[in-house]
Amino acid sequence: MATRTTSGDNIAKAFPVDEIRAKFPALQKYKDFIFLENAGGAQVPQAVVDAVAAHLVDCNVQRMAPYLHSQGVDRSVAEARVSVGLLVNAYRPEEISFGLNATSFIRLVSLGIAKMLGQRNEIVVTDMDHDANIATWLALEAEGARIVWWKMRDDGKLHPDDLKPLLNDRTRLVACTVTAHSIGTIVDVAAVGRLAHAAGAEVFLDCVHYGPHGLIDVQAWDCDYLVCSGYKNFSPHMGFLWGRYDALVRLPTFKEDFIPDVPPFKIEVGTFTYENVAGMNAAVHYLEDLGRRFLPEGEHSRRDALAAAMNAIRAYEQTLSKKMISVLKSHGAVLYGIQDETRVEERVPTICFNIPGVTPQVICAELGKNNIGARDGHMFAPRLMKRLGLPMETGCMRVSMVHYNKIEEIDRFGEVLGRIIATARRG
């Protein structure tokens, strides 16, 4: 795979953030607003807006009919399947299925797994995940599943050494995140794949939060299922499932009788938002175009361009993580998860924190009044809140950045946060 030999620091310094921001219409329209809630939805480049609009004008019909507009839908979905397959390094495009969102795909797979439990009825879940990748599996207890907990350590990480003793000849599946949507920790999912498969179990990965921050590689990770959502990946609201082809063939699913019993058709039951799939295709092309800036001249594959883009994004985002951690520490924040600036390669720039003596709700509301978007609350992770000793009612603050954020925005955030803290404590 082609990569430039420049160091990560040099790539970060050369990162064309201002040119990138010019491609995002929301960033141009709301120039005074700072988007620090990208975990709740990243903005989209103009190319994605154009792709969605074009699909609605040219192809707003049902697929699989022998006329121009319907054939356009078929072509658009097929192209997106190839693009998303390259994004995750699928073995074949048919392993990609499109639909409503990641949660619905987790439920679809879990219902199929429930019918295949047998004596292998143990499912491993974690206390660091989004509840969508916990509650969905807990629901299978009614079908005879036994839930086994892989618990986060106090350092904010899931350690594969703690997973190993949980696996045995009854383990059916390990379900975990690639990156914590709350505290930003990256999980060693390649190690998860090795351990689970050695025990004869499968691996289901929630990749929703890792998607905009790093290179997805289902082959290197050796997983069996993976879900993503477009809204964090510079795309409209939609979801996609990657599944190992033979695993999808075996998976029991609901379908009408006229639908072929092979993937992706057996997964894509009913009509989904074709225009948003076109937007996801455009988002992949946007990342490819970015990646080519970091490749030497010459011919490179689309996957090479995607790898270059995500490697550059990772390097640049580490500078954002370092800066934000430093700013929060300067204000006396209590940070959750990895908080050492020298270990930012183990996390993404999504950071949860609290300010002693000031509720997250006050901070979040005041940030909003100052044109800074952030989030407060339980982060859809009640078990993690309990583990951190935080009440569900208040939870914590979260700031989440992506590659179009700037150091200057963090400086402004720090200034506003300082004023909020001073005002709250005077009151």
C-alpha positions as CSV (number, residue, x, y, z in Angstrom):
1,M,0.0,0.0,0.0
2,A,1.5,3.3,-1.0
3,T,2.2,5.9,1.7
4,R,4.4,8.9,1.8
5,T,7.5,8.7,4.0
6,T,6.7,12.0,5.7
7,S,6.4,11.7,9.5
8,G,3.0,12.0,11.2
9,D,3.9,15.4,12.6
10,N,4.9,16.7,9.2
11,I,1.7,15.4,7.7
12,A,-0.3,17.1,10.4
13,K,1.5,20.4,9.8
14,A,0.9,20.2,6.1
15,F,-2.8,19.2,6.5
16,P,-4.9,21.5,4.3
17,V,-7.6,22.2,6.8
18,D,-8.6,25.6,5.4
19,E,-9.1,24.1,1.9
20,I,-11.0,21.2,3.4
21,R,-13.3,23.5,5.3
22,A,-14.1,25.4,2.1
23,K,-15.7,22.1,0.7
24,F,-18.3,22.0,3.6
25,P,-21.2,24.3,3.0
26,A,-22.3,24.3,6.6
27,L,-18.9,25.5,7.7
28,Q,-19.1,28.3,5.2
29,K,-22.7,29.3,6.1
30,Y,-22.1,29.2,9.9
31,K,-18.6,30.7,10.0
32,D,-18.9,31.8,13.6
33,F,-20.1,28.4,14.9
34,I,-17.8,25.8,16.2
35,F,-18.9,22.2,15.6
36,L,-17.6,20.2,18.6
37,E,-20.4,17.7,18.5
38,N,-19.4,15.8,15.4
39,A,-20.0,12.5,17.3
40,G,-23.6,13.5,17.0
41,G,-23.3,14.1,13.3
42,A,-20.5,15.4,11.1
43,Q,-21.1,18.0,8.4
44,V,-21.1,17.0,4.7
45,P,-19.0,18.3,1.8
46,Q,-20.8,20.0,-1.1
47,A,-20.2,16.9,-3.3
48,V,-22.4,14.9,-1.0
49,V,-25.2,17.5,-1.1
50,D,-24.9,17.5,-4.9
51,A,-25.1,13.7,-5.1
52,V,-28.2,13.6,-2.9
53,A,-29.9,16.3,-4.9
54,A,-29.0,14.7,-8.2
55,H,-30.4,11.4,-7.1
56,L,-33.7,13.0,-6.0
57,V,-34.0,14.8,-9.4
58,D,-32.9,12.0,-11.7
59,C,-33.6,8.7,-9.9
60,N,-36.4,9.2,-7.3
61,V,-38.1,6.0,-8.2
62,Q,-38.0,2.3,-7.1
63,R,-35.1,0.2,-8.4
64,M,-35.1,-2.9,-10.6
65,A,-37.4,-1.8,-13.4
66,P,-36.4,-1.6,-17.1
67,Y,-36.5,2.2,-17.6
68,L,-34.0,5.0,-17.4
69,H,-34.7,6.4,-13.9
70,S,-35.0,3.0,-12.2
71,Q,-31.8,1.8,-13.9
72,G,-30.2,4.9,-12.5
73,V,-31.1,3.7,-9.0
74,D,-29.6,0.3,-9.7
75,R,-26.4,1.8,-11.0
76,S,-26.2,4.3,-8.0
77,V,-26.6,1.6,-5.4
78,A,-24.1,-0.7,-7.2
79,E,-21.5,2.0,-7.4
80,A,-22.0,2.8,-3.7
81,R,-21.6,-0.8,-2.8
82,V,-18.2,-0.9,-4.6
83,S,-17.1,2.3,-2.9
84,V,-18.1,1.3,0.6
85,G,-16.6,-2.1,0.0
86,L,-13.3,-0.4,-0.7
87,L,-13.7,1.8,2.3
88,V,-13.8,-1.2,4.7
89,N,-11.6,-3.5,2.5
90,A,-14.4,-6.0,1.9
91,Y,-13.6,-9.2,0.1
92,R,-16.4,-8.6,-2.4
93,P,-19.0,-5.8,-2.9
94,E,-21.9,-8.2,-2.1
95,E,-20.8,-8.2,1.5
96,I,-22.1,-4.6,1.8
97,S,-25.8,-4.0,2.7
98,F,-27.5,-0.6,3.0
99,G,-30.3,0.3,5.3
100,L,-31.7,2.7,7.9
101,N,-28.9,2.8,10.6
102,A,-26.4,0.8,12.5
103,T,-28.8,-0.1,15.3
104,S,-31.3,-1.7,13.0
105,F,-28.5,-3.8,11.5
106,I,-27.2,-4.9,14.9
107,R,-30.8,-6.0,15.7
108,L,-31.1,-7.8,12.3
109,V,-27.9,-9.8,12.9
110,S,-28.8,-10.5,16.6
111,L,-32.1,-12.0,15.6
112,G,-30.3,-14.3,13.1
113,I,-27.7,-15.2,15.7
114,A,-30.5,-16.1,18.2
115,K,-31.7,-18.8,15.8
116,M,-28.3,-20.4,15.7
117,L,-27.2,-20.4,19.3
118,G,-27.4,-24.1,20.2
119,Q,-24.8,-25.1,22.8
120,R,-22.7,-22.1,21.8
121,N,-25.0,-19.7,23.6
122,E,-22.6,-17.3,25.2
123,I,-22.3,-13.7,23.9
124,V,-19.5,-11.4,25.1
125,V,-20.4,-7.7,25.5
126,T,-18.6,-4.8,27.0
127,D,-19.4,-2.1,29.5
128,M,-17.8,0.6,27.3
129,D,-20.0,0.3,24.3
130,H,-22.9,2.4,23.1
131,D,-26.1,0.8,24.5
132,A,-27.2,-0.2,21.0
133,N,-24.4,-2.8,21.0
134,I,-25.3,-4.0,24.4
135,A,-29.1,-4.0,24.9
136,T,-29.6,-5.6,21.5
137,W,-27.6,-8.6,22.6
138,L,-29.1,-8.6,26.1
139,A,-32.5,-9.1,24.5
140,L,-31.3,-12.5,23.4
141,E,-31.3,-13.8,27.0
142,A,-35.0,-14.5,26.3
143,E,-33.8,-16.8,23.5
144,G,-31.4,-18.7,25.7
145,A,-28.3,-16.6,25.3
146,R,-26.0,-16.2,28.3
147,I,-24.3,-12.8,28.5
148,V,-20.7,-12.5,29.5
149,W,-19.2,-9.1,30.4
150,W,-15.8,-7.9,29.2
151,K,-15.1,-5.0,31.5
152,M,-13.2,-1.9,30.8
153,R,-10.2,-1.3,33.2
154,D,-9.8,1.9,35.2
155,D,-7.4,3.2,32.5
156,G,-10.4,3.5,30.1
157,K,-9.3,0.6,27.9
158,L,-10.6,-2.8,27.0
159,H,-7.6,-5.2,27.4
160,P,-7.5,-8.3,25.2
161,D,-5.8,-10.1,28.1
162,D,-9.1,-9.7,30.0
163,L,-11.1,-11.1,27.1
164,K,-9.1,-14.3,26.8
165,P,-10.3,-16.1,30.0
166,L,-13.9,-15.3,29.0
167,L,-13.8,-17.4,25.8
168,N,-14.5,-21.1,25.7
169,D,-16.3,-23.7,23.5
170,R,-19.7,-22.1,24.4
171,T,-18.8,-18.6,23.1
172,R,-21.0,-17.8,20.1
173,L,-20.0,-14.2,19.5
174,V,-17.9,-11.2,20.8
175,A,-19.6,-7.9,20.3
176,C,-17.6,-4.8,20.9
177,T,-16.8,-1.3,19.6
178,V,-13.8,-0.3,17.5
179,T,-13.7,3.0,19.2
180,A,-15.7,4.3,22.2
181,H,-18.2,6.9,21.1
182,S,-18.0,8.4,24.5
183,I,-14.4,8.5,25.8
184,G,-12.7,8.0,22.4
185,T,-10.6,4.8,23.3
186,I,-9.5,2.7,20.3
187,V,-9.9,-1.1,20.9
188,D,-7.3,-3.6,19.6
189,V,-9.9,-5.4,17.5
190,A,-7.4,-7.4,15.5
191,A,-6.5,-9.1,18.8
192,V,-10.2,-9.6,19.5
193,G,-10.5,-11.3,16.2
194,R,-7.5,-13.6,16.8
195,L,-8.7,-14.6,20.3
196,A,-12.4,-15.1,19.3
197,H,-11.7,-17.2,16.3
198,A,-9.2,-19.3,18.2
199,A,-12.1,-20.2,20.4
200,G,-14.4,-20.9,17.5
201,A,-16.5,-17.7,18.0
202,E,-17.5,-14.9,15.7
203,V,-16.8,-11.1,16.1
204,F,-19.3,-8.3,15.7
205,L,-17.8,-4.8,15.5
206,D,-19.6,-1.5,16.0
207,C,-17.5,0.8,13.8
208,V,-19.8,3.8,13.9
209,H,-17.5,6.1,15.8
210,Y,-14.2,4.9,14.4
211,G,-15.3,5.5,10.8
212,P,-14.4,9.2,10.4
213,H,-11.1,8.9,12.3
214,G,-9.2,5.9,10.9
215,L,-8.8,3.3,8.2
216,I,-11.3,0.4,8.4
217,D,-9.9,-2.9,7.4
218,V,-12.2,-5.9,8.0
219,Q,-9.6,-8.3,6.5
220,A,-6.8,-7.2,8.8
221,W,-9.2,-7.1,11.8
222,D,-10.5,-10.6,10.9
223,C,-14.0,-9.8,12.1
224,D,-17.3,-11.4,10.8
225,Y,-19.7,-8.5,11.0
226,L,-19.3,-4.7,11.1
227,V,-21.7,-1.8,11.1
228,C,-21.3,1.9,10.4
229,S,-23.5,4.9,10.1
230,G,-23.2,7.6,7.4
231,Y,-24.0,10.5,9.6
232,K,-20.6,10.4,11.3
233,N,-18.8,9.7,8.0
234,F,-19.5,13.0,6.2
235,S,-22.6,11.5,4.7
236,P,-26.4,11.7,5.2
237,H,-28.3,9.6,7.7
238,M,-28.1,6.0,6.7
239,G,-26.4,2.8,7.8
240,F,-24.5,-0.1,6.3
241,L,-23.6,-3.6,7.3
242,W,-20.5,-5.5,6.2
243,G,-20.6,-9.2,6.8
244,R,-18.3,-12.0,5.7
245,Y,-20.0,-13.4,2.7
246,D,-20.3,-17.0,4.0
247,A,-21.6,-15.7,7.4
248,L,-24.3,-13.6,5.7
249,V,-25.3,-16.7,3.6
250,R,-25.8,-18.7,6.8
251,L,-27.5,-15.9,8.7
252,P,-31.3,-16.5,9.0
253,T,-33.2,-13.3,8.0
254,F,-36.7,-12.3,7.2
255,K,-37.5,-11.7,3.6
256,E,-40.4,-11.8,1.2
257,D,-40.6,-15.0,-1.0
258,F,-39.7,-13.1,-4.2
259,I,-36.3,-11.9,-2.7
260,P,-33.2,-14.0,-3.5
261,D,-31.9,-15.8,-0.4
262,V,-28.4,-14.4,-0.9
263,P,-26.6,-11.3,0.3
264,P,-27.1,-8.4,-0.1
265,F,-30.7,-8.9,-1.2
266,K,-31.7,-11.1,1.9
267,I,-30.4,-8.3,4.1
268,E,-31.8,-5.2,2.3
269,V,-35.4,-6.0,2.9
270,G,-37.8,-3.2,1.9
271,T,-37.0,0.2,0.4
272,F,-34.2,2.2,1.9
273,T,-33.0,5.8,1.3
274,Y,-31.3,5.4,-2.0
275,E,-30.5,9.1,-2.2
276,N,-28.6,8.9,1.1
277,V,-26.7,5.9,-0.3
278,A,-25.7,8.1,-3.2
279,G,-24.5,10.6,-0.6
280,M,-22.4,7.9,1.1
281,N,-20.8,7.1,-2.2
282,A,-19.9,10.7,-2.7
283,A,-18.4,10.9,0.8
284,V,-16.1,8.0,0.0
285,H,-15.0,9.8,-3.2
286,Y,-14.3,12.9,-1.1
287,L,-12.0,10.9,1.1
288,E,-10.2,9.5,-1.9
289,D,-9.6,12.9,-3.4
290,L,-8.2,14.1,-0.1
291,G,-5.9,11.0,0.1
292,R,-4.4,11.6,-3.3
293,R,-2.9,14.8,-1.9
294,F,-0.7,12.7,0.3
295,L,0.4,10.1,-2.3
296,P,3.4,10.5,-4.6
297,E,2.7,11.1,-8.2
298,G,1.7,8.0,-10.3
299,E,-1.1,5.5,-10.5
300,H,-2.7,4.5,-7.2
301,S,-5.7,2.4,-6.4
302,R,-8.8,3.8,-4.7
303,R,-8.0,1.8,-1.6
304,D,-4.5,3.4,-1.5
305,A,-6.1,6.9,-1.7
306,L,-8.5,6.0,1.1
307,A,-5.6,4.7,3.3
308,A,-3.6,7.9,2.6
309,A,-6.6,10.0,3.6
310,M,-7.3,8.2,6.8
311,N,-3.6,8.1,7.8
312,A,-3.3,11.9,7.3
313,I,-6.5,12.4,9.2
314,R,-5.2,10.3,12.1
315,A,-2.0,12.3,12.2
316,Y,-3.8,15.7,12.1
317,E,-6.4,14.7,14.6
318,Q,-3.8,13.7,17.1
319,T,-2.7,17.3,17.2
320,L,-6.3,18.2,18.0
321,S,-6.5,15.7,20.8
322,K,-3.3,16.9,22.4
323,K,-4.5,20.5,22.3
324,M,-7.9,19.8,23.7
325,I,-6.6,17.6,26.5
326,S,-4.2,20.4,27.4
327,V,-6.9,23.1,27.4
328,L,-9.2,21.0,29.5
329,K,-6.5,20.2,32.0
330,S,-5.7,23.9,32.3
331,H,-9.3,24.5,33.4
332,G,-9.1,21.7,36.1
333,A,-11.3,19.3,34.1
334,V,-11.8,15.7,35.2
335,L,-11.1,13.7,32.1
336,Y,-12.4,10.2,31.5
337,G,-10.4,7.6,29.6
338,I,-7.0,8.2,28.1
339,Q,-5.8,11.6,29.2
340,D,-2.1,11.5,28.6
341,E,-1.1,13.8,25.7
342,T,1.7,11.4,24.8
343,R,-0.8,8.5,24.2
344,V,-3.2,10.2,21.8
345,E,-2.5,7.5,19.3
346,E,-4.6,5.2,21.5
347,R,-7.7,7.4,21.1
348,V,-9.6,9.6,18.7
349,P,-10.4,13.3,19.4
350,T,-13.6,12.6,21.3
351,I,-13.2,13.6,24.9
352,C,-15.6,13.3,27.9
353,F,-15.0,15.4,31.0
354,N,-16.6,17.2,33.9
355,I,-15.7,20.5,35.6
356,P,-15.9,20.2,39.4
357,G,-18.7,22.4,40.8
358,V,-20.4,23.1,37.4
359,T,-22.9,20.8,35.9
360,P,-22.5,19.5,32.3
361,Q,-25.9,21.0,31.5
362,V,-24.9,24.5,32.5
363,I,-21.6,24.2,30.5
364,C,-23.3,22.8,27.4
365,A,-26.1,25.4,27.4
366,E,-23.7,28.3,27.8
367,L,-21.4,26.9,25.1
368,G,-24.4,26.9,22.8
369,K,-25.2,30.5,23.6
370,N,-21.6,31.2,22.5
371,N,-22.0,29.4,19.2
372,I,-20.2,26.2,20.2
373,G,-21.9,22.9,19.8
374,A,-21.2,20.2,22.3
375,R,-23.2,17.5,24.2
376,D,-24.0,16.8,27.8
377,G,-25.6,13.7,29.4
378,H,-25.3,10.0,29.6
379,M,-23.9,9.6,26.0
380,F,-26.3,6.7,25.4
381,A,-24.0,4.6,27.6
382,P,-25.7,3.9,31.0
383,R,-23.3,1.1,32.0
384,L,-20.3,3.3,31.2
385,M,-21.8,6.2,33.3
386,K,-22.3,3.7,36.2
387,R,-18.7,2.5,35.8
388,L,-17.4,6.1,35.9
389,G,-19.5,6.8,39.0
390,L,-21.6,9.4,37.1
391,P,-25.4,9.8,37.6
392,M,-27.5,9.2,34.5
393,E,-29.3,12.5,35.1
394,T,-26.3,14.7,34.6
395,G,-23.6,12.4,33.1
396,C,-20.7,14.4,31.6
397,M,-19.6,16.8,28.8
398,R,-18.4,15.6,25.5
399,V,-16.5,17.4,22.8
400,S,-15.8,15.5,19.6
401,M,-13.7,16.8,16.7
402,V,-13.0,15.7,13.2
403,H,-10.5,16.6,10.5
404,Y,-12.2,19.9,9.6
405,N,-11.8,21.3,13.1
406,K,-8.9,23.7,13.8
407,I,-6.5,24.5,16.7
408,E,-7.9,28.0,16.7
409,E,-11.4,26.6,17.5
410,I,-10.0,24.8,20.5
411,D,-8.4,28.1,21.7
412,R,-11.8,29.9,21.4
413,F,-13.5,27.0,23.2
414,G,-11.0,27.3,26.0
415,E,-11.6,31.0,26.4
416,V,-15.4,30.5,26.5
417,L,-15.1,27.6,28.9
418,G,-13.0,29.7,31.2
419,R,-15.6,32.4,31.3
420,I,-18.4,29.9,31.9
421,I,-16.5,28.4,34.9
422,A,-15.7,31.8,36.4
423,T,-19.3,33.0,36.1
424,A,-20.8,29.8,37.5
425,R,-18.4,29.8,40.5
426,R,-19.1,33.5,41.2
427,G,-22.8,32.7,41.2
